[in-house]
Amino acid sequence: MPMQRPPHPGTGLRDDIEALGHSVAEVAKALGGSANAWLRLQAAHDLALVRQQADEIRVVRISAKVA
């Protein structure tokens, strides 16, 4: 079962990065993890936010005109 509200992947890291005076690239190398892993964390966070607003989403069908 997915988490109701997974934290943003960068939560808690921003302050540490600034305090240490490192660049994001330097910290990324130290933390490790693949780009796929970080993107999955971001996607889970984004999807949770969309699910919270699901009742407010309105979809309108757009029909394509054929010439």
N, C-alpha and C positions, 0 to 999 in steps of 0.2 A: 504494500500500500504506500503510495507516495506521501511525502510530508505535506501537511496542510500549507505551511509557509516556510519553505527552505530559505536559509539566510543567503544573502547575496554573497558570491564567492569572495568579494573584496572586503567584506565587513571585518573590521579589526585589523586588516593589513595596512590600510591607508595611514593610520596614525603611526604604526611601527615603521613603515617605509620613511615617512617624513622625519621621525625621531632619529632614525639611524643615518639619515642623510644619503640613502642609497637611491639609485634609479629603479624604476619598475623592472627593467630588464635584469639588473643585478639580483634583485630579490627573486625574480622568476627562476633564475638559474640555481639559486640557493634552495628554494622550496622544492623544485623538481615538479614532477607530474607532467603528463603529456598535454598537448593542446586539446586533444579530444576530451580528456578528463575535465579540464577547466571549462570547456564549452558545454559539457553535459551538466555541470553545476549551474552555469549561467542559464541554460535552457530550462532546467527544473525550476529555478527561481522565476524566470519570465512566465512559464506556464502556470505556476501557482498564482501569480498576479492576475493573469487573464481569467483563470477559473473563478477568482473572487468577484470579477466583474461580469461573469457570464450572463446574468439576468439583464444587464444593460446593453448587451451587444445586439445590434439589429443588422440583419443581413438582407440585402436587396438584390434580387436576381437581375443580372444585366444580360440582355439578349444581344447576340452578335448579328449585325446586319450583313447579309451576303449580297455582294454586288452582282 
